[in-house]
Amino acid sequence: MKYKEFYICDRNGKSNCVVRSLCKVFNEVYANVYNELCDITKELNSNSYSDIEVFETYMKKRDYISTNYGKDLKIKDLQLDYGKYLVLCWDKKEFYHMVSIIDNVLYDKDDRSLELYTIKVYRQNR
């Protein structure tokens, strides 16, 4: 898997990995994704737009589903078909993260994410 730097932020210079990843995969601007996630957060009476139920609701509206690509795989070891994927991952401690992978290229703010472990992989429902 290759890596390409991708960073997008709001007008105040703040960024969130969930919003960034969704922006990349769905080719949306930061404010649109952020605002829709906030609306879903209110609808679901959730605590944060980064909650799993919130971003999964956002993805389901765009026909993205979670798939099983194996547990405890590092992102660098994923064998994905070409296409657009979102990966929820972690460091097996306290750091949780989301990244986008398009045609086997990881798009994130730095390449350290290649060493994170997958929790869920999301792809378009075919």
C-alpha positions as CSV (number, residue, x, y, z in Angstrom):
1,M,0.0,0.0,0.0
2,K,1.2,3.5,-0.8
3,Y,0.8,6.7,1.2
4,K,-0.2,10.1,0.0
5,E,-0.5,13.1,2.4
6,F,-4.0,14.5,2.7
7,Y,-5.0,17.2,5.1
8,I,-8.2,19.3,5.0
9,C,-9.5,21.6,7.8
10,D,-12.3,24.0,8.6
11,R,-11.9,27.7,8.2
12,N,-10.4,28.0,11.7
13,G,-7.6,25.5,10.9
14,K,-9.1,22.6,12.9
15,S,-9.4,19.1,11.5
16,N,-10.9,15.8,12.6
17,C,-9.9,12.4,11.1
18,V,-13.6,11.3,10.6
19,V,-14.5,14.4,8.7
20,R,-11.3,14.4,6.7
21,S,-11.7,10.8,5.7
22,L,-15.3,11.2,4.7
23,C,-14.4,14.4,2.7
24,K,-11.8,12.4,0.7
25,V,-13.9,9.4,-0.1
26,F,-17.1,11.3,-0.9
27,N,-15.3,14.3,-2.5
28,E,-17.0,16.8,-0.2
29,V,-15.9,20.0,1.4
30,Y,-15.2,20.0,5.1
31,A,-18.0,22.2,6.2
32,N,-20.7,20.1,4.5
33,V,-19.5,16.9,6.0
34,Y,-19.1,18.5,9.5
35,N,-22.6,20.1,9.4
36,E,-24.3,16.9,8.3
37,L,-22.5,14.9,11.0
38,C,-23.6,17.4,13.6
39,D,-27.2,17.1,12.3
40,I,-27.1,13.3,12.6
41,T,-25.6,13.7,16.1
42,K,-28.6,15.7,17.2
43,E,-31.1,13.3,15.5
44,L,-29.5,10.3,17.3
45,N,-29.1,12.2,20.6
46,S,-25.5,11.2,20.5
47,N,-22.5,12.8,22.3
48,S,-20.2,13.5,19.3
49,Y,-20.1,13.5,15.6
50,S,-17.2,11.1,15.9
51,D,-19.3,8.4,17.5
52,I,-19.5,5.2,15.5
53,E,-23.3,5.3,15.2
54,V,-23.1,8.8,13.8
55,F,-20.6,8.3,11.1
56,E,-22.1,4.9,10.2
57,T,-25.4,6.6,9.7
58,Y,-23.7,9.1,7.4
59,M,-22.1,6.3,5.4
60,K,-25.3,4.2,5.2
61,K,-27.0,7.2,3.5
62,R,-24.2,6.9,0.8
63,D,-24.6,3.1,0.6
64,Y,-21.4,2.3,2.5
65,I,-21.3,-0.8,4.7
66,S,-18.8,-2.5,7.0
67,T,-17.1,-5.5,5.7
68,N,-14.9,-8.2,7.2
69,Y,-11.3,-8.0,6.1
70,G,-9.9,-9.7,9.1
71,K,-9.1,-8.6,12.7
72,D,-5.8,-7.3,14.0
73,L,-4.4,-6.5,10.5
74,K,-2.2,-3.5,10.2
75,I,-3.4,-1.1,7.6
76,K,-0.2,-1.6,5.6
77,D,-1.1,-5.4,5.4
78,L,-4.7,-4.9,4.1
79,Q,-5.3,-6.6,0.7
80,L,-8.0,-4.4,-0.7
81,D,-9.5,-4.4,-4.2
82,Y,-9.3,-1.2,-6.1
83,G,-12.0,1.2,-4.9
84,K,-12.8,3.6,-2.1
85,Y,-12.6,2.5,1.5
86,L,-12.9,4.0,5.0
87,V,-11.0,2.3,7.8
88,L,-11.6,2.6,11.5
89,C,-8.4,1.7,13.2
90,W,-6.4,2.0,16.5
91,D,-3.1,1.5,18.2
92,K,-4.4,-1.2,20.6
93,K,-4.1,1.3,23.4
94,E,-6.2,4.5,23.5
95,F,-5.8,6.1,20.1
96,Y,-8.6,5.6,17.6
97,H,-8.5,6.9,14.1
98,M,-10.2,6.9,10.7
99,V,-8.5,6.9,7.3
100,S,-9.5,6.8,3.7
101,I,-7.9,4.4,1.2
102,I,-8.5,4.9,-2.5
103,D,-7.1,2.4,-5.0
104,N,-4.6,1.1,-2.4
105,V,-3.4,4.6,-1.5
106,L,-3.7,5.6,2.1
107,Y,-4.7,9.3,2.4
108,D,-3.9,10.8,5.8
109,K,-2.0,13.6,7.5
110,D,1.1,11.3,7.9
111,D,2.2,7.8,7.2
112,R,2.1,6.6,10.8
113,S,-1.4,5.3,10.2
114,L,0.1,2.4,8.2
115,E,1.1,0.8,11.5
116,L,-2.4,1.1,13.1
117,Y,-4.6,-2.0,13.4
118,T,-8.0,-2.3,11.6
119,I,-11.2,-2.4,13.6
120,K,-13.7,-2.0,10.6
121,V,-13.4,-1.5,6.9
122,Y,-16.2,0.2,5.1
123,R,-16.8,0.0,1.3
124,Q,-19.6,0.8,-1.1
125,N,-22.3,-1.8,-1.1
126,R,-22.1,-3.6,-4.4
